[in-house]
Amino acid sequence: MRSENTFGVQFLLRVNKESKGRFPVYARITINGSRTELAIKHYLQKEDWNAEKGLAHPRTKDLKLLNTYLEEIRGKFAHHYREIQMRDGNLDADTVKAAFLGLGSEKKGCTLLWLINHHNEQMKDILEPGTLKNYRTTEQYLKNYLLNRSKKKGFGYQASEFRIHFLL
C-alpha cells in the first residue's frame, strides 16, 4: 500500500555559514516536495558531524545529548505532521514548521481579549473594586484600539481574532 503523502526530517550542518570554526545545525522538513529549513541553534565543528546519519558523532556526553535533542525534535515534527494531517489535511513543510514554532496554533494560543477577560474574572474576588475598574477600563481601551486599527489598516478580521501565543 502506497502513501499519498511523503514526510521526512533531515538534520544537516550548514558549512557555508561558518562562525569561529563551527557550523550551525539545521533541520530540513520535506513534505510532498515542499521543503523548509529551521536553525536548531546548535553549532558544531565539521569533524563532530556524521553527514550520512544526520547526527553528531557520539564521542562526548554533549554530543550524545545533542543527538537525543535532535531525535526529540524529529518526534515533535512527526507529531505536528500527524496532527495537521488528521485535522485538515493541508500538508506542506511550512505548515508543520509553523505548528512546531507555535505560530497559528489554536491550542496554545488564545485571543488577547479572552486573556484579559479571563484575568478579570479570576481576580474579581481578589482585587479591590477600584483596581478591577482600572483593568476593565484597560480592556475597553484595547478593544477600541484593535477595532480602530483593523478598520484603518483594512484588515479583514475583527479585534477578537487577534491572537497571542504563550506557554501554559
DSSP file (Angstrom, degrees, kcal/mol; ACC not computed):
  #  RESIDUE AA STRUCTURE BP1 BP2  ACC     N-H-->O    O-->H-N    N-H-->O    O-->H-N    TCO  KAPPA ALPHA  PHI   PSI    X-CA   Y-CA   Z-CA
    1    1 A M              0   0    0      0, 0.0     2,-0.4     0, 0.0     0, 0.0   0.000 360.0 360.0 360.0 130.7    0.0    0.0    0.0
    2    2 A R        -     0   0    0      2,-0.0     2,-0.2     1,-0.0     3,-0.0  -0.817 360.0-130.3-104.1 135.1    1.4    3.3   -1.0
    3    3 A S        -     0   0    0     -2,-0.4    -1,-0.0     1,-0.1     0, 0.0  -0.554   3.4-145.6 -81.6 144.3    1.0    6.5    1.0
    4    4 A E  S    S+     0   0    0     -2,-0.2     2,-0.4     2,-0.0    -1,-0.1   0.844  83.2  59.1 -75.4 -33.8   -0.1    9.7   -0.8
    5    5 A N        -     0   0    0     26,-0.0     2,-0.4    -3,-0.0    -2,-0.1  -0.762  67.7-155.3-102.2 140.9    2.0   11.9    1.4
    6    6 A T        -     0   0    0     -2,-0.4    26,-1.3     2,-0.0     2,-0.4  -0.930  15.6-179.3-110.6 140.4    5.7   11.9    1.9
    7    7 A F  E     +A   31   0A   0     -2,-0.4     2,-0.3    24,-0.2    24,-0.2  -0.999   6.4 161.6-141.6 134.3    7.3   13.2    5.0
    8    8 A G  E     -A   30   0A   0     22,-1.9    22,-2.6    -2,-0.4     2,-0.4  -0.991  21.3-160.3-154.3 147.3   10.9   13.5    6.1
    9    9 A V  E     +A   29   0A   0     -2,-0.3     2,-0.4    20,-0.2    20,-0.2  -0.995  17.4 178.0-127.2 124.7   13.1   15.3    8.6
   10   10 A Q  E     -A   28   0A   0     18,-2.4    18,-3.5    -2,-0.4     2,-0.4  -0.938  18.4-145.8-123.5 148.2   16.8   15.6    8.0
   11   11 A F  E     +A   27   0A   0     -2,-0.4     2,-0.3    16,-0.2    16,-0.2  -0.942  25.5 174.4-111.8 137.3   19.4   17.3   10.0
   12   12 A L  E     -A   26   0A   0     14,-2.6    14,-3.1    -2,-0.4     2,-0.5  -0.967  32.3-120.3-142.8 157.0   22.4   18.9    8.3
   13   13 A L  E     -A   25   0A   0     -2,-0.3     2,-1.2    12,-0.2    12,-0.2  -0.862  24.3-137.1 -97.4 125.2   25.4   21.0    9.0
   14   14 A R    >   +     0   0    0     10,-2.7     3,-1.2    -2,-0.5    11,-0.0  -0.701  24.3 178.8 -84.5  96.4   25.4   24.4    7.1
   15   15 A V  T 3  S+     0   0    0     -2,-1.2     3,-0.4     1,-0.3    -1,-0.2   0.631  75.0  64.1 -76.9 -12.6   29.0   24.5    6.0
   16   16 A N  T 3  S+     0   0    0      1,-0.2    -1,-0.3    -3,-0.1    -2,-0.1   0.436  95.8  60.9 -88.4   1.5   28.5   27.8    4.2
   17   17 A K  S <  S+     0   0    0     -3,-1.2    -1,-0.2     7,-0.1    -3,-0.1  -0.409  73.7 170.3-123.7  56.0   27.7   29.6    7.5
   18   18 A E        -     0   0    0     -3,-0.4     2,-0.3     5,-0.1     5,-0.2  -0.383  12.4-177.2 -70.7 142.0   30.9   29.2    9.5
   19   19 A S  B >  S-C   22   0B   0      3,-2.7     3,-1.2    -2,-0.1    -2,-0.0  -0.863  72.5 -26.6-142.8 106.4   31.3   31.1   12.7
   20   20 A K  T 3  S-     0   0    0     -2,-0.3     3,-0.1     1,-0.3    -2,-0.0   0.880 124.7 -49.6  57.6  42.7   34.7   30.7   14.5
   21   21 A G  T 3  S+     0   0    0      1,-0.3    25,-0.4    24,-0.0     2,-0.3   0.521 120.3 104.0  78.7   5.0   35.3   27.3   13.1
   22   22 A R  B <   -C   19   0B   0     -3,-1.2    -3,-2.7    23,-0.1    -1,-0.3  -0.857  56.2-148.9-119.5 155.6   31.9   26.0   14.0
   23   23 A F  E     - B   0  44A   0     21,-3.4    21,-2.6    -2,-0.3    -5,-0.1  -0.945  20.1-112.3-127.5 143.4   28.8   25.4   11.8
   24   24 A P  E     - B   0  43A   0      0, 0.0   -10,-2.7     0, 0.0     2,-0.4  -0.444  23.9-129.7 -76.6 147.4   25.1   25.6   12.6
   25   25 A V  E     -A   13   0A   0     17,-2.4    15,-2.6   -12,-0.2    16,-0.5  -0.824  27.5-168.6 -94.1 132.6   22.8   22.6   12.6
   26   26 A Y  E     -AB  12  39A   0    -14,-3.1   -14,-2.6    -2,-0.4     2,-0.5  -0.906  17.2-139.3-120.9 149.0   19.6   22.9   10.6
   27   27 A A  E     -AB  11  38A   0     11,-2.9    11,-2.2    -2,-0.3     2,-0.5  -0.923  16.4-158.6-103.0 132.4   16.5   20.8   10.4
   28   28 A R  E     -AB  10  37A   0    -18,-3.5   -18,-2.4    -2,-0.5     2,-0.5  -0.960   3.5-163.1-114.0 122.6   15.1   20.3    6.9
   29   29 A I  E     -AB   9  36A   0      7,-2.7     7,-2.0    -2,-0.5     2,-0.5  -0.902   6.5-173.2-105.4 129.7   11.4   19.3    6.7
   30   30 A T  E     +AB   8  35A   0    -22,-2.6   -22,-1.9    -2,-0.5     2,-0.4  -0.987   8.8 169.7-126.2 125.2   10.2   17.8    3.4
   31   31 A I  E >  S-AB   7  34A   0      3,-2.6     3,-2.6    -2,-0.5    62,-0.4  -0.969  73.1 -26.4-136.5 119.2    6.5   17.1    2.7
   32   32 A N  T 3  S-     0   0    0    -26,-1.3     3,-0.1    -2,-0.4   -25,-0.1   0.824 126.2 -48.5  48.8  39.0    5.3   16.2   -0.8
   33   33 A G  T 3  S+     0   0    0      1,-0.3     2,-0.3   -27,-0.1    -1,-0.3   0.186 113.1 116.6  89.7 -17.7    8.1   18.0   -2.4
   34   34 A S  E <   -B   31   0A   0     -3,-2.6    -3,-2.6     2,-0.0     2,-0.4  -0.672  46.2-170.6 -83.4 142.4    7.7   21.2   -0.4
   35   35 A R  E     +B   30   0A   0     -2,-0.3     2,-0.3    -5,-0.2    -5,-0.2  -0.986  15.8 169.1-139.0 141.9   10.8   21.9    1.7
   36   36 A T  E     -B   29   0A   0     -7,-2.0    -7,-2.7    -2,-0.4     2,-0.3  -0.973  18.0-143.2-145.7 159.6   11.7   24.3    4.5
   37   37 A E  E     -B   28   0A   0     -2,-0.3     2,-0.4    -9,-0.2    -9,-0.2  -0.904   7.6-165.8-127.9 155.3   14.6   24.6    6.9
   38   38 A L  E     -B   27   0A   0    -11,-2.2   -11,-2.9    -2,-0.3     2,-0.2  -0.993  23.8-123.3-142.7 128.9   14.9   25.7   10.5
   39   39 A A  E     -B   26   0A   0     -2,-0.4   -13,-0.2   -13,-0.2    -2,-0.0  -0.546  13.2-157.9 -71.9 134.8   18.0   26.6   12.5
   40   40 A I  E     -     0   0A   0    -15,-2.6    -1,-0.1    -2,-0.2   -14,-0.1   0.559  33.6-123.7 -90.2 -10.6   18.4   24.4   15.6
   41   41 A K  E    S+     0   0A   0    -16,-0.5     2,-0.4     1,-0.3   -15,-0.1   0.808  73.1 116.4  70.2  32.1   20.6   27.0   17.4
   42   42 A H  E     -     0   0A   0    -17,-0.4   -17,-2.4     2,-0.0     2,-0.4  -0.984  48.6-156.3-127.2 143.1   23.4   24.5   18.0
   43   43 A Y  E     +B   24   0A   0     -2,-0.4     2,-0.3   -19,-0.2   -30,-0.0  -0.950  13.6 177.0-123.1 139.4   26.9   24.8   16.4
   44   44 A L  E     -B   23   0A   0    -21,-2.6   -21,-3.4    -2,-0.4     2,-0.2  -0.918  32.4-108.0-135.2 160.1   29.4   22.0   15.8
   45   45 A Q    >   -     0   0    0     -2,-0.3     3,-1.6   -23,-0.2     4,-0.3  -0.613  38.4-113.4 -82.3 153.4   32.8   21.5   14.3
   46   46 A K  G >  S+     0   0    0    -25,-0.4     3,-1.5     1,-0.3    -1,-0.1   0.855 114.3  56.4 -57.8 -39.1   32.8   19.7   11.0
   47   47 A E  G 3  S+     0   0    0      1,-0.3    -1,-0.3     3,-0.1    10,-0.0   0.639 100.4  60.2 -72.6 -12.1   34.6   16.6   12.4
   48   48 A D  G <  S+     0   0    0     -3,-1.6     9,-2.6     8,-0.1     2,-0.4   0.460  91.7  86.0 -89.5  -1.6   31.9   16.1   15.0
   49   49 A W  E <   -D   56   0C   0     -3,-1.5     2,-0.8    -4,-0.3     7,-0.2  -0.860  62.2-155.0-108.9 132.7   29.2   15.7   12.4
   50   50 A N  E  >> -D   55   0C   0      5,-2.9     4,-1.8    -2,-0.4     5,-1.3  -0.883  10.4-172.0-101.6 101.0   28.2   12.5   10.7
   51   51 A A  T  45S+     0   0    0     -2,-0.8    -1,-0.2     1,-0.2   -40,-0.1   0.811  80.4  57.9 -66.6 -31.9   26.6   13.6    7.4
   52   52 A E  T  45S+     0   0    0      1,-0.2    -1,-0.2     2,-0.1    -2,-0.0   0.912 117.6  31.2 -66.1 -42.7   25.4   10.2    6.4
   53   53 A K  T  45S-     0   0    0      2,-0.2    -2,-0.2    -3,-0.2    -1,-0.2   0.671 101.5-129.2 -88.4 -18.6   23.3    9.7    9.6
   54   54 A G  T  <5S+     0   0    0     -4,-1.8     2,-0.3     1,-0.3    -3,-0.2   0.830  75.0  98.5  71.2  31.6   22.5   13.4   10.0
   55   55 A L  E   <S-D   50   0C   0     -5,-1.3    -5,-2.9    15,-0.0    -1,-0.3  -0.897  79.5 -92.1-140.3 167.6   23.6   13.2   13.6
   56   56 A A  E     -D   49   0C   0     -2,-0.3    -7,-0.3     7,-0.3    -8,-0.1  -0.518  45.8-101.4 -79.1 151.4   26.7   14.1   15.6
   57   57 A H        -     0   0    0     -9,-2.6     2,-2.5    -2,-0.2     3,-0.5  -0.643  36.6-128.6 -67.9 123.2   29.4   11.5   16.3
   58   58 A P        +     0   0    0      0, 0.0    -1,-0.1     0, 0.0     6,-0.1  -0.319  66.1 128.9 -78.9  63.0   28.6   10.5   19.9
   59   59 A R        +     0   0    0     -2,-2.5     2,-0.3   -11,-0.1   -11,-0.0   0.814  68.0  30.3 -85.0 -32.9   32.1   10.9   21.2
   60   60 A T  S  > S-     0   0    0     -3,-0.5     4,-2.0     1,-0.1     5,-0.2  -0.763  84.8-107.6-124.1 169.0   31.3   13.1   24.2
   61   61 A K  H  > S+     0   0    0     -2,-0.3     4,-2.4     1,-0.2     5,-0.2   0.896 119.0  53.7 -62.4 -40.9   28.4   13.5   26.6
   62   62 A D  H  > S+     0   0    0      1,-0.2     4,-2.1     2,-0.2    -1,-0.2   0.887 108.5  48.7 -62.6 -39.5   27.4   16.8   25.0
   63   63 A L  H  > S+     0   0    0      2,-0.2     4,-2.1     1,-0.2    -7,-0.3   0.859 110.2  51.5 -70.3 -34.7   27.3   15.3   21.5
   64   64 A K  H  X S+     0   0    0     -4,-2.0     4,-2.0     2,-0.2    -2,-0.2   0.907 110.3  49.3 -65.1 -41.5   25.2   12.4   22.8
   65   65 A L  H  X S+     0   0    0     -4,-2.4     4,-2.5     2,-0.2    -2,-0.2   0.884 108.6  53.4 -64.5 -38.2   22.8   14.9   24.4
   66   66 A L  H  X S+     0   0    0     -4,-2.1     4,-2.6     2,-0.2    -2,-0.2   0.923 107.6  50.6 -62.1 -43.9   22.6   16.8   21.1
   67   67 A N  H  X S+     0   0    0     -4,-2.1     4,-2.1     2,-0.2    -2,-0.2   0.899 110.3  49.9 -60.7 -40.7   21.7   13.6   19.3
   68   68 A T  H  X S+     0   0    0     -4,-2.0     4,-2.0     2,-0.2    -1,-0.2   0.917 110.9  49.9 -62.3 -43.4   18.9   13.0   21.9
   69   69 A Y  H  X S+     0   0    0     -4,-2.5     4,-2.2     1,-0.2    -2,-0.2   0.904 109.0  51.6 -61.9 -42.8   17.7   16.5   21.4
   70   70 A L  H  X S+     0   0    0     -4,-2.6     4,-2.3     1,-0.2    -1,-0.2   0.885 109.2  50.3 -63.4 -38.7   17.7   16.1   17.6
   71   71 A E  H  X S+     0   0    0     -4,-2.1     4,-2.2     2,-0.2    -1,-0.2   0.857 108.5  52.8 -68.3 -34.3   15.6   13.0   17.9
   72   72 A E  H  X S+     0   0    0     -4,-2.0     4,-2.2     2,-0.2    -2,-0.2   0.914 109.4  49.0 -64.1 -42.2   13.1   14.8   20.2
   73   73 A I  H  X S+     0   0    0     -4,-2.2     4,-2.5     2,-0.2    -2,-0.2   0.913 109.2  52.5 -63.1 -42.4   12.8   17.5   17.5
   74   74 A R  H  X S+     0   0    0     -4,-2.3     4,-2.2     1,-0.2    -1,-0.2   0.909 109.8  49.5 -59.1 -42.4   12.2   14.8   14.9
   75   75 A G  H  X S+     0   0    0     -4,-2.2     4,-2.4     2,-0.2    -1,-0.2   0.884 109.4  50.9 -64.5 -39.4    9.5   13.4   17.0
   76   76 A K  H  X S+     0   0    0     -4,-2.2     4,-2.5     2,-0.2    -2,-0.2   0.902 109.5  50.2 -66.1 -40.4    7.8   16.8   17.6
   77   77 A F  H  X S+     0   0    0     -4,-2.5     4,-2.4     2,-0.2    -2,-0.2   0.933 111.6  48.6 -61.4 -44.2    7.8   17.4   13.8
   78   78 A A  H  X S+     0   0    0     -4,-2.2     4,-2.5     2,-0.2    -2,-0.2   0.898 110.1  52.1 -62.3 -40.7    6.2   14.0   13.2
   79   79 A H  H  X S+     0   0    0     -4,-2.4     4,-2.5     1,-0.2    -1,-0.2   0.941 111.6  45.3 -60.8 -48.0    3.6   14.7   15.9
   80   80 A H  H  X S+     0   0    0     -4,-2.5     4,-2.5     2,-0.2     5,-0.2   0.875 111.0  54.6 -64.9 -36.7    2.7   18.0   14.3
   81   81 A Y  H  X S+     0   0    0     -4,-2.4     4,-2.4    -5,-0.2    -2,-0.2   0.949 111.7  43.2 -59.5 -50.3    2.6   16.4   10.9
   82   82 A R  H  X S+     0   0    0     -4,-2.5     4,-2.4     1,-0.2     5,-0.2   0.895 113.0  52.9 -63.9 -40.4    0.1   13.7   12.1
   83   83 A E  H  X S+     0   0    0     -4,-2.5     4,-2.1    -5,-0.2    -1,-0.2   0.921 112.8  43.2 -62.6 -44.7   -1.9   16.3   14.0
   84   84 A I  H  X>S+     0   0    0     -4,-2.5     5,-2.4     2,-0.2     4,-2.2   0.889 112.2  54.3 -68.4 -39.2   -2.3   18.5   10.9
   85   85 A Q  H  <5S+     0   0    0     -4,-2.4    -2,-0.2    -5,-0.2    -1,-0.2   0.902 113.3  41.9 -61.1 -42.1   -3.0   15.5    8.7
   86   86 A M  H  <5S+     0   0    0     -4,-2.4    -1,-0.2    -5,-0.2    -2,-0.2   0.857 117.6  47.6 -73.3 -35.7   -5.8   14.4   10.9
   87   87 A R  H  <5S-     0   0    0     -4,-2.1    -2,-0.2    -5,-0.2    -3,-0.2   0.981 138.6 -21.7 -74.2 -58.9   -7.2   17.9   11.4
   88   88 A D  T  <5 -     0   0    0     -4,-2.2    -3,-0.2    -5,-0.2    -2,-0.1   0.549  69.9-130.9-135.3 -12.8   -7.4   19.4    8.0
   89   89 A G      < +     0   0    0     -5,-2.4     2,-1.7     1,-0.2    -4,-0.2   0.434  59.3 136.0  77.0  -2.8   -5.0   17.6    5.7
   90   90 A N        -     0   0    0     -6,-0.3     2,-0.6     5,-0.0    -1,-0.2  -0.602  37.0-180.0 -78.7  88.1   -3.5   20.8    4.3
   91   91 A L        +     0   0    0     -2,-1.7     2,-0.3    -3,-0.1     3,-0.0  -0.814  17.9 132.9-103.5 124.0    0.1   19.5    4.5
   92   92 A D     >  -     0   0    0     -2,-0.6     4,-1.7     1,-0.1     3,-0.4  -0.954  61.8-104.7-152.7 166.6    3.2   21.4    3.5
   93   93 A A  H  > S+     0   0    0    -62,-0.4     4,-2.3    -2,-0.3     5,-0.2   0.861 117.0  54.6 -63.3 -38.1    6.5   21.9    5.1
   94   94 A D  H  > S+     0   0    0      1,-0.2     4,-2.4     2,-0.2    -1,-0.2   0.858 105.8  53.2 -65.7 -34.7    5.8   25.5    6.2
   95   95 A T  H  > S+     0   0    0     -3,-0.4     4,-2.1     2,-0.2    -1,-0.2   0.915 110.9  45.7 -65.8 -43.4    2.6   24.5    8.0
   96   96 A V  H  X S+     0   0    0     -4,-1.7     4,-2.3     2,-0.2    -2,-0.2   0.900 112.7  51.1 -66.9 -40.3    4.4   21.9   10.0
   97   97 A K  H  X S+     0   0    0     -4,-2.3     4,-2.2     2,-0.2    -2,-0.2   0.921 110.1  49.4 -61.8 -44.1    7.2   24.3   10.8
   98   98 A A  H  X>S+     0   0    0     -4,-2.4     5,-2.8     1,-0.2     4,-0.6   0.890 110.9  49.8 -63.2 -39.6    4.7   26.9   11.9
   99   99 A A  H ><5S+     0   0    0     -4,-2.1     3,-0.7     3,-0.2    -1,-0.2   0.902 109.9  51.1 -65.7 -40.1    3.0   24.4   14.2
  100  100 A F  H 3<5S+     0   0    0     -4,-2.3    -2,-0.2     1,-0.2    -1,-0.2   0.892 111.9  46.8 -62.2 -40.1    6.4   23.4   15.7
  101  101 A L  H 3<5S-     0   0    0     -4,-2.2    -1,-0.2    -5,-0.2    -2,-0.2   0.551 117.5-114.1 -79.9  -7.7    7.2   27.0   16.4
  102  102 A G  T X<5 +     0   0    0     -3,-0.7     3,-0.6    -4,-0.6     2,-0.5   0.644  67.2 143.7  84.8  15.0    3.7   27.6   17.9
  103  103 A L  T 3 <S+     0   0    0     -5,-2.8    -1,-0.3     1,-0.2     3,-0.1  -0.762  72.9   4.1 -90.1 130.0    2.5   30.0   15.2
  104  104 A G  T 3  S+     0   0    0     -2,-0.5     2,-0.7     1,-0.2    -1,-0.2   0.619  90.1 147.4  76.1  11.3   -1.1   29.7   14.2
  105  105 A S    <>  -     0   0    0     -3,-0.6     4,-0.8    -7,-0.2    -1,-0.2  -0.721  32.3-169.3 -86.3 115.9   -1.7   27.1   16.9
  106  106 A E  T  4 S+     0   0    0     -2,-0.7    -1,-0.2     1,-0.2     3,-0.1   0.823  84.6  57.5 -71.4 -30.5   -5.2   27.4   18.3
  107  107 A K  T  4 S+     0   0    0      1,-0.2    -1,-0.2    -3,-0.1    -2,-0.0   0.872 114.1  34.5 -70.9 -37.1   -4.4   25.0   21.1
  108  108 A K  T  4 S+     0   0    0     -6,-0.0    58,-1.3    59,-0.0     2,-0.3   0.476 116.7  58.3 -98.1  -3.1   -1.5   27.0   22.6
  109  109 A G  E  <  +E  165   0D   0     -4,-0.8     2,-0.3    56,-0.2    56,-0.2  -0.849  54.9 179.9-124.9 161.2   -2.9   30.5   21.8
  110  110 A C  E     -E  164   0D   0     54,-1.3    54,-2.3    -2,-0.3     2,-0.1  -0.920  41.7 -77.5-146.6 172.4   -5.9   32.5   22.7
  111  111 A T  E  >  -E  163   0D   0     -2,-0.3     4,-2.1    52,-0.2    52,-0.2  -0.443  34.2-127.4 -74.4 151.7   -7.2   35.9   21.9
  112  112 A L  H  > S+     0   0    0     50,-1.1     4,-2.2     1,-0.2     5,-0.2   0.891 111.9  52.4 -63.1 -40.0   -5.7   38.8   23.8
  113  113 A L  H  > S+     0   0    0     49,-0.3     4,-2.5    46,-0.2    -1,-0.2   0.882 107.0  52.5 -65.6 -37.4   -9.2   39.9   24.8
  114  114 A W  H  > S+     0   0    0      2,-0.2     4,-2.9     1,-0.2    -1,-0.2   0.926 108.9  50.9 -61.6 -43.5  -10.0   36.5   26.1
  115  115 A L  H  X S+     0   0    0     -4,-2.1     4,-2.4     2,-0.2    -2,-0.2   0.911 111.4  46.5 -61.9 -43.9   -6.9   36.5   28.2
  116  116 A I  H  X S+     0   0    0     -4,-2.2     4,-2.6     2,-0.2    -1,-0.2   0.930 114.1  47.7 -64.7 -44.8   -7.7   39.9   29.7
  117  117 A N  H  X S+     0   0    0     -4,-2.5     4,-2.4     2,-0.2    -2,-0.2   0.905 111.2  51.4 -62.5 -41.6  -11.3   38.8   30.4
  118  118 A H  H  X S+     0   0    0     -4,-2.9     4,-2.3     2,-0.2    -1,-0.2   0.918 110.3  49.5 -60.7 -44.5  -10.1   35.6   32.0
  119  119 A H  H  X S+     0   0    0     -4,-2.4     4,-2.0     1,-0.2    -2,-0.2   0.935 110.6  49.5 -59.4 -47.5   -7.8   37.5   34.2
  120  120 A N  H  X S+     0   0    0     -4,-2.6     4,-0.6     1,-0.2    -1,-0.2   0.885 111.8  48.4 -62.4 -39.1  -10.5   39.9   35.3
  121  121 A E  H >< S+     0   0    0     -4,-2.4     3,-0.6     1,-0.2     4,-0.3   0.897 112.6  48.2 -67.8 -39.6  -12.9   37.0   36.1
  122  122 A Q  H 3< S+     0   0    0     -4,-2.3     3,-0.3     1,-0.2    -2,-0.2   0.833 117.8  41.2 -67.8 -32.4  -10.2   35.2   38.1
  123  123 A M  H >X S+     0   0    0     -4,-2.0     4,-2.9    -5,-0.2     3,-0.9   0.405  82.3 100.1 -99.1   1.7   -9.3   38.3   40.1
  124  124 A K  T << S+     0   0    0     -4,-0.6    -1,-0.2    -3,-0.6    -2,-0.1   0.801  90.7  40.2 -63.4 -28.7  -12.7   39.8   40.7
  125  125 A D  T 34 S+     0   0    0     -3,-0.3    -1,-0.3    -4,-0.3    -2,-0.1   0.576 120.3  45.7 -91.5 -10.6  -12.8   38.4   44.3
  126  126 A I  T <4 S+     0   0    0     -3,-0.9    -2,-0.2    -4,-0.1     2,-0.1   0.839 100.6  68.4 -99.5 -41.8   -9.2   39.2   45.0
  127  127 A L  S  < S-     0   0    0     -4,-2.9     0, 0.0     1,-0.1     0, 0.0  -0.418  87.2-104.6 -83.1 155.0   -8.7   42.7   43.7
  128  128 A E     >  -     0   0    0     -2,-0.1     4,-2.5     1,-0.1     3,-0.3  -0.434  35.2-111.6 -69.3 151.2  -10.2   45.9   45.2
  129  129 A P  H  > S+     0   0    0      0, 0.0     4,-2.1     0, 0.0     5,-0.1   0.861 117.1  52.6 -56.3 -38.4  -13.1   47.3   43.2
  130  130 A G  H  > S+     0   0    0      2,-0.2     4,-1.6     1,-0.2     5,-0.1   0.900 110.7  46.7 -65.3 -40.3  -11.1   50.4   42.1
  131  131 A T  H  > S+     0   0    0     -3,-0.3     4,-1.8     2,-0.2    -1,-0.2   0.913 111.8  50.6 -67.1 -42.9   -8.3   48.2   40.8
  132  132 A L  H  X S+     0   0    0     -4,-2.5     4,-2.4     1,-0.2    -2,-0.2   0.875 106.4  56.1 -63.0 -37.2  -10.7   45.9   38.9
  133  133 A K  H  X S+     0   0    0     -4,-2.1     4,-2.3    -5,-0.2    -1,-0.2   0.898 105.4  52.2 -59.9 -41.0  -12.3   49.0   37.4
  134  134 A N  H  X S+     0   0    0     -4,-1.6     4,-2.2     2,-0.2    -2,-0.2   0.901 109.2  49.1 -62.6 -41.0   -8.9   50.0   36.0
  135  135 A Y  H  X S+     0   0    0     -4,-1.8     4,-2.2     2,-0.2    -2,-0.2   0.902 111.4  49.1 -65.1 -40.8   -8.4   46.6   34.5
  136  136 A R  H  X S+     0   0    0     -4,-2.4     4,-2.0     2,-0.2    -2,-0.2   0.876 110.3  51.2 -67.4 -36.5  -11.9   46.7   32.9
  137  137 A T  H  X S+     0   0    0     -4,-2.3     4,-2.5     2,-0.2    -2,-0.2   0.913 109.2  50.5 -64.7 -42.6  -11.1   50.2   31.5
  138  138 A T  H  X S+     0   0    0     -4,-2.2     4,-2.4     1,-0.2    -2,-0.2   0.898 108.3  53.3 -60.8 -40.6   -7.9   48.9   30.0
  139  139 A E  H  X S+     0   0    0     -4,-2.2     4,-2.3     2,-0.2    -1,-0.2   0.914 109.7  47.9 -60.1 -43.1   -9.8   46.1   28.4
  140  140 A Q  H  X S+     0   0    0     -4,-2.0     4,-2.5     2,-0.2    -2,-0.2   0.910 110.3  51.3 -66.2 -42.2  -12.2   48.6   26.8
  141  141 A Y  H  X S+     0   0    0     -4,-2.5     4,-2.5     1,-0.2    -1,-0.2   0.911 110.5  49.7 -60.1 -41.8   -9.3   50.8   25.6
  142  142 A L  H  X S+     0   0    0     -4,-2.4     4,-2.8     2,-0.2     5,-0.2   0.912 109.3  51.1 -64.9 -42.4   -7.7   47.7   24.0
  143  143 A K  H  X S+     0   0    0     -4,-2.3     4,-2.4     1,-0.2     5,-0.2   0.941 112.2  46.7 -58.6 -47.3  -11.0   46.7   22.3
  144  144 A N  H  X S+     0   0    0     -4,-2.5     4,-2.6     1,-0.2     5,-0.2   0.912 112.6  50.1 -62.3 -42.6  -11.4   50.2   20.8
  145  145 A Y  H  X S+     0   0    0     -4,-2.5     4,-2.8     2,-0.2     5,-0.2   0.937 111.8  47.0 -61.4 -47.8   -7.7   50.2   19.7
  146  146 A L  H  X S+     0   0    0     -4,-2.8     4,-2.3     1,-0.2    -1,-0.2   0.897 113.5  48.3 -64.4 -40.0   -8.0   46.8   18.0
  147  147 A L  H  X S+     0   0    0     -4,-2.4     4,-1.6    -5,-0.2    -1,-0.2   0.931 114.2  45.7 -65.9 -44.5  -11.2   47.7   16.3
  148  148 A N  H  X S+     0   0    0     -4,-2.6     4,-2.5    -5,-0.2    -2,-0.2   0.903 113.4  49.9 -65.1 -40.5   -9.9   51.1   15.0
  149  149 A R  H  X S+     0   0    0     -4,-2.8     4,-2.6    -5,-0.2     6,-0.3   0.914 108.9  51.2 -65.2 -42.4   -6.6   49.5   13.9
  150  150 A S  H  X>S+     0   0    0     -4,-2.3     5,-1.4    -5,-0.2     4,-0.6   0.847 113.1  46.5 -65.8 -31.5   -8.4   46.8   11.9
  151  151 A K  H  <5S+     0   0    0     -4,-1.6     3,-0.3     3,-0.2    -2,-0.2   0.912 114.6  46.0 -74.2 -42.9  -10.6   49.4   10.2
  152  152 A K  H  <5S+     0   0    0     -4,-2.5    -2,-0.2     1,-0.2    -3,-0.2   0.905 116.0  43.7 -67.0 -43.0   -7.6   51.7    9.4
  153  153 A K  H  <5S-     0   0    0     -4,-2.6    -1,-0.2    -5,-0.2    -2,-0.2   0.591 109.1-120.5 -82.1  -9.6   -5.3   49.1    8.1
  154  154 A G  T  <5 +     0   0    0     -4,-0.6    -3,-0.2    -3,-0.3    -4,-0.1   0.774  48.3 171.5  76.7  25.2   -8.0   47.3    6.1
  155  155 A F      < -     0   0    0     -5,-1.4    -1,-0.2    -6,-0.3    -2,-0.0  -0.407  34.4-136.8 -66.6 146.2   -7.6   44.0    7.9
  156  156 A G  S    S+     0   0    0     -2,-0.1     2,-0.3     2,-0.1    -1,-0.1  -0.057  75.3  70.4 -94.5  33.1  -10.3   41.5    7.1
  157  157 A Y  S    S-     0   0    0     -7,-0.1     2,-0.1     2,-0.0    -2,-0.1  -0.961  77.9-107.5-146.1 163.7  -10.9   40.4   10.6
  158  158 A Q    >   -     0   0    0     -2,-0.3     3,-1.6     1,-0.1     4,-0.2  -0.376  36.5-105.3 -87.2 166.8  -12.4   41.5   13.9
  159  159 A A  G >  S+     0   0    0      1,-0.3     3,-1.6     2,-0.2   -46,-0.2   0.807 116.1  66.9 -62.4 -29.8  -10.4   42.5   17.0
  160  160 A S  G 3  S+     0   0    0      1,-0.3    -1,-0.3   -49,-0.1   -46,-0.2   0.652  92.8  62.2 -68.4 -12.3  -11.5   39.3   18.7
  161  161 A E  G <  S+     0   0    0     -3,-1.6     2,-0.3   -50,-0.1    -1,-0.3   0.492  70.6 114.0 -93.2  -3.1   -9.3   37.3   16.2
  162  162 A F    <   -     0   0    0     -3,-1.6   -50,-1.1    -4,-0.2     2,-0.4  -0.547  57.5-155.1 -65.6 128.0   -6.0   38.9   17.2
  163  163 A R  E     -E  111   0D   0     -2,-0.3     2,-0.3   -52,-0.2   -52,-0.2  -0.830  17.9-169.2-114.1 145.6   -4.1   36.0   18.7
  164  164 A I  E     -E  110   0D   0    -54,-2.3   -54,-1.3    -2,-0.4     2,-0.4  -0.900  13.8-143.2-122.4 158.7   -1.3   35.8   21.2
  165  165 A H  E     +E  109   0D   0     -2,-0.3     2,-0.3   -56,-0.2   -56,-0.2  -0.984  26.9 157.7-126.0 133.0    0.8   32.8   22.0
  166  166 A F        -     0   0    0    -58,-1.3     2,-0.4    -2,-0.4    -2,-0.0  -0.970  41.5-104.8-147.9 160.1    2.1   31.9   25.4
  167  167 A L              0   0    0     -2,-0.3   -59,-0.0     1,-0.1   -58,-0.0  -0.746 360.0 360.0 -89.9 133.3    3.3   28.8   27.2
  168  168 A L              0   0    0     -2,-0.4    -1,-0.1     0, 0.0   -60,-0.0   0.449 360.0 360.0 -87.0 360.0    0.9   27.3   29.7
